[in-house]
Amino acid sequence: MARPRTRFGHLLLCGATRGTGLEVARLARARGITVHALVRPGADTARLDTLGCHLVPGDVLDPPSLQALIAAAPAETPCVSTLGGGPGDSTVDDQGVGNVAEALAASGPPGRRLIMVSSLGAGDSRAHASQRLLDAIGPVLEAKTRGEDRARAVDLGLTVLRPGGLLDQSATGRGALFVDQRVHGRIARAELARLILACLGTPETIGRTLAAIDADTLSAPETVEPFPLAED
């Protein structure tokens, strides 16, 4: 039986202007959730404006602007970080993510929810990554590992999601989360967004590090069961 979903009306979002973050904003707004998005000055915010998001100017590398984001929403509002700089500049994967986690923890209350999107190949999943992946984005994965470690070092209700290869496709409804870090596969950003919001509604994901893969692309060394999530 599916678990009942924990409901929330507001969401803090870092990484909102593109990729998975934009998909999170779209889905959250479609569900009537007020999205408070941190956006860098000069960023293209047209799609967020159309969605009706509340935009807070700032930068994750500037801790005071993170405090402004947190202050813009009611206390205990959960946060999603989809930050990622890529091979050209992985500063946000490490320093940016760490700043977000530390700002949330400093603002209270204890155990505030943070869903952090990392990547398969980071942390203890590196041992199961292909050499091809490590050759392509090894330094980025190392930065994401440091970001994960900084987030775990503070008092948060943290869930780390490590997606496989990300696709710009529609949601399939077939995305799933796995405790086993030996899995491989791909997942659409829109489908990952669905799983992110499901995690926020599932307290049992707190303290977990979970791989995110579309079941139709799943490769695993043995049978693996998906982590049970609350109903959408």
C-alpha positions as CSV (number, residue, x, y, z in Angstrom):
1,M,0.0,0.0,0.0
2,A,1.3,3.5,-0.9
3,R,2.2,5.7,2.0
4,P,0.1,8.8,2.7
5,R,1.8,12.0,1.4
6,T,3.0,14.8,3.7
7,R,1.6,18.0,2.3
8,F,3.4,21.4,2.0
9,G,2.4,24.7,0.5
10,H,5.7,26.5,-0.1
11,L,9.0,25.4,-1.6
12,L,12.5,27.0,-1.7
13,L,14.3,26.2,-4.9
14,C,18.0,26.6,-5.9
15,G,18.8,25.9,-9.5
16,A,15.4,26.9,-10.8
17,T,16.1,28.5,-14.2
18,R,17.0,25.4,-16.2
19,G,17.1,21.6,-16.3
20,T,15.7,19.6,-13.4
21,G,15.1,22.8,-11.3
22,L,12.8,24.2,-13.9
23,E,10.9,20.9,-14.1
24,V,10.5,21.0,-10.3
25,A,9.1,24.5,-10.5
26,R,6.7,23.5,-13.3
27,L,5.4,20.5,-11.4
28,A,5.2,22.3,-8.0
29,R,3.2,25.2,-9.5
30,A,0.9,22.8,-11.3
31,R,0.2,21.4,-7.8
32,G,-0.5,24.8,-6.3
33,I,2.7,25.0,-4.4
34,T,4.2,28.5,-4.0
35,V,7.8,28.4,-5.3
36,H,10.4,30.8,-4.0
37,A,13.3,30.6,-6.4
38,L,16.8,32.0,-6.0
39,V,17.9,33.5,-9.3
40,R,21.1,35.2,-10.3
41,P,21.0,38.8,-11.6
42,G,20.8,38.7,-15.4
43,A,19.5,35.1,-15.5
44,D,16.6,34.3,-17.9
45,T,13.6,34.2,-15.7
46,A,10.9,34.3,-18.3
47,R,9.7,30.8,-17.8
48,L,9.7,31.2,-14.0
49,D,7.7,34.4,-14.4
50,T,5.2,32.7,-16.6
51,L,4.8,29.9,-13.9
52,G,4.1,32.5,-11.3
53,C,7.2,31.8,-9.1
54,H,8.3,34.2,-6.5
55,L,11.8,35.2,-7.5
56,V,14.5,36.2,-5.0
57,P,17.7,37.8,-6.5
58,G,20.9,36.2,-5.3
59,D,23.6,33.7,-5.7
60,V,24.4,30.5,-3.8
61,L,28.0,31.6,-3.6
62,D,26.8,34.6,-1.6
63,P,25.5,33.4,1.8
64,P,23.6,36.6,2.6
65,S,21.4,36.2,-0.4
66,L,20.6,32.7,0.7
67,Q,19.3,34.1,4.0
68,A,17.1,36.4,1.9
69,L,15.6,33.4,0.1
70,I,14.9,31.6,3.4
71,A,13.3,34.7,4.9
72,A,11.0,35.0,1.9
73,A,9.0,31.9,2.9
74,P,7.3,30.6,6.0
75,A,9.4,28.8,8.6
76,E,10.0,25.1,8.0
77,T,9.5,25.5,4.2
78,P,11.4,22.7,2.5
79,C,14.2,23.3,0.0
80,V,15.3,21.6,-3.2
81,S,18.7,22.0,-4.7
82,T,19.3,21.0,-8.3
83,L,22.6,22.9,-8.5
84,G,25.2,21.8,-11.0
85,G,27.9,23.7,-12.7
86,G,29.2,21.0,-15.1
87,P,32.8,20.3,-16.2
88,G,33.5,24.0,-16.9
89,D,32.9,25.2,-13.3
90,S,31.9,22.8,-10.5
91,T,32.1,25.4,-7.8
92,V,28.4,25.3,-7.2
93,D,28.5,21.5,-6.8
94,D,30.7,21.9,-3.8
95,Q,30.7,25.4,-2.3
96,G,27.3,26.4,-3.6
97,V,25.5,23.2,-2.3
98,G,27.4,23.5,1.0
99,N,26.3,27.1,1.4
100,V,22.7,26.2,0.9
101,A,22.8,23.4,3.4
102,E,24.6,25.5,6.0
103,A,22.3,28.5,5.5
104,L,19.2,26.2,6.0
105,A,20.7,24.7,9.1
106,A,21.6,28.0,10.6
107,S,18.1,29.4,10.0
108,G,16.4,26.6,11.9
109,P,14.3,24.8,12.8
110,P,16.4,21.6,13.3
111,G,15.8,19.0,10.7
112,R,14.5,21.4,8.0
113,R,14.0,19.4,4.8
114,L,16.5,19.5,1.9
115,I,16.4,17.4,-1.2
116,M,19.8,17.6,-2.8
117,V,20.3,16.3,-6.4
118,S,23.7,14.9,-6.8
119,S,24.7,12.2,-9.4
120,L,25.5,8.5,-9.7
121,G,29.2,8.3,-9.6
122,A,29.5,10.6,-6.5
123,G,30.3,9.4,-3.0
124,D,30.2,5.7,-2.4
125,S,28.6,5.1,-5.9
126,R,31.9,6.1,-7.5
127,A,33.2,2.5,-7.0
128,H,30.4,1.3,-9.4
129,A,30.8,4.1,-12.0
130,S,32.2,3.3,-15.5
131,Q,35.7,4.5,-16.4
132,R,34.0,6.4,-19.3
133,L,32.0,8.4,-16.9
134,L,34.9,9.1,-14.6
135,D,37.0,10.2,-17.5
136,A,34.3,12.6,-18.7
137,I,33.2,14.2,-15.4
138,G,35.4,12.8,-12.7
139,P,36.3,16.2,-11.2
140,V,32.6,17.2,-11.2
141,L,31.7,14.0,-9.3
142,E,34.4,14.7,-6.8
143,A,32.9,18.2,-6.2
144,K,29.5,16.7,-5.8
145,T,30.9,14.3,-3.2
146,R,32.2,17.3,-1.3
147,G,28.9,19.0,-1.5
148,E,27.1,15.9,-0.2
149,D,29.5,15.7,2.7
150,R,28.9,19.3,3.7
151,A,25.2,18.8,3.5
152,R,25.4,15.7,5.8
153,A,27.6,17.6,8.3
154,V,24.7,19.9,9.4
155,D,21.4,19.3,11.1
156,L,19.0,18.9,8.2
157,G,16.3,16.4,7.2
158,L,18.4,15.6,4.2
159,T,17.7,13.3,1.2
160,V,20.4,12.9,-1.4
161,L,19.2,11.8,-4.9
162,R,21.7,10.5,-7.4
163,P,20.2,10.3,-10.8
164,G,21.6,8.4,-13.7
165,G,22.0,10.0,-17.1
166,L,19.5,12.9,-17.4
167,L,17.2,13.2,-20.5
168,D,15.2,16.1,-21.8
169,Q,12.0,14.1,-22.2
170,S,8.5,14.0,-20.8
171,A,7.8,12.3,-17.5
172,T,7.1,8.6,-17.9
173,G,5.7,7.7,-14.5
174,R,8.3,4.9,-14.5
175,G,11.0,6.6,-12.4
176,A,12.0,4.9,-9.2
177,L,14.5,5.3,-6.3
178,F,16.9,2.6,-5.2
179,V,19.0,2.2,-2.1
180,D,21.4,0.0,-4.0
181,Q,24.1,2.2,-5.6
182,R,25.2,-0.4,-8.1
183,V,22.3,0.5,-10.4
184,H,22.8,2.2,-13.8
185,G,20.4,3.8,-16.2
186,R,18.8,7.1,-17.3
187,I,15.9,9.2,-16.2
188,A,14.0,12.2,-17.7
189,R,14.4,15.5,-15.8
190,A,10.6,15.8,-15.6
191,E,10.4,12.3,-14.1
192,L,13.2,13.2,-11.6
193,A,11.2,16.3,-10.6
194,R,8.2,14.0,-9.8
195,L,10.4,11.9,-7.6
196,I,11.8,14.9,-5.8
197,L,8.4,16.1,-4.8
198,A,7.4,12.6,-3.8
199,C,10.5,12.5,-1.5
200,L,9.3,15.7,0.2
201,G,6.0,14.0,0.9
202,T,7.7,10.9,2.2
203,P,9.5,11.4,5.6
204,E,11.0,7.9,5.3
205,T,13.4,9.3,2.8
206,I,15.1,11.5,5.4
207,G,18.7,10.4,5.9
208,R,18.7,8.4,2.8
209,T,20.9,8.5,-0.3
210,L,19.0,7.1,-3.2
211,A,19.7,6.4,-6.9
212,A,17.1,7.7,-9.3
213,I,16.5,5.6,-12.5
214,D,13.7,5.1,-15.0
215,A,12.7,1.4,-14.6
216,D,12.6,1.0,-18.3
217,T,16.4,1.7,-18.5
218,L,17.4,0.0,-15.2
219,S,20.5,-2.1,-15.2
220,A,21.5,-3.8,-11.9
221,P,23.7,-6.8,-10.9
222,E,20.8,-8.5,-9.2
223,T,17.1,-7.9,-8.6
224,V,16.5,-4.6,-6.8
225,E,13.3,-3.3,-5.3
226,P,12.3,0.4,-5.5
227,F,12.1,2.5,-2.4
228,P,8.5,3.0,-1.5
229,L,7.2,6.6,-1.9
230,A,4.0,8.3,-0.9
231,E,1.3,8.7,-3.5
232,D,1.7,11.7,-5.8
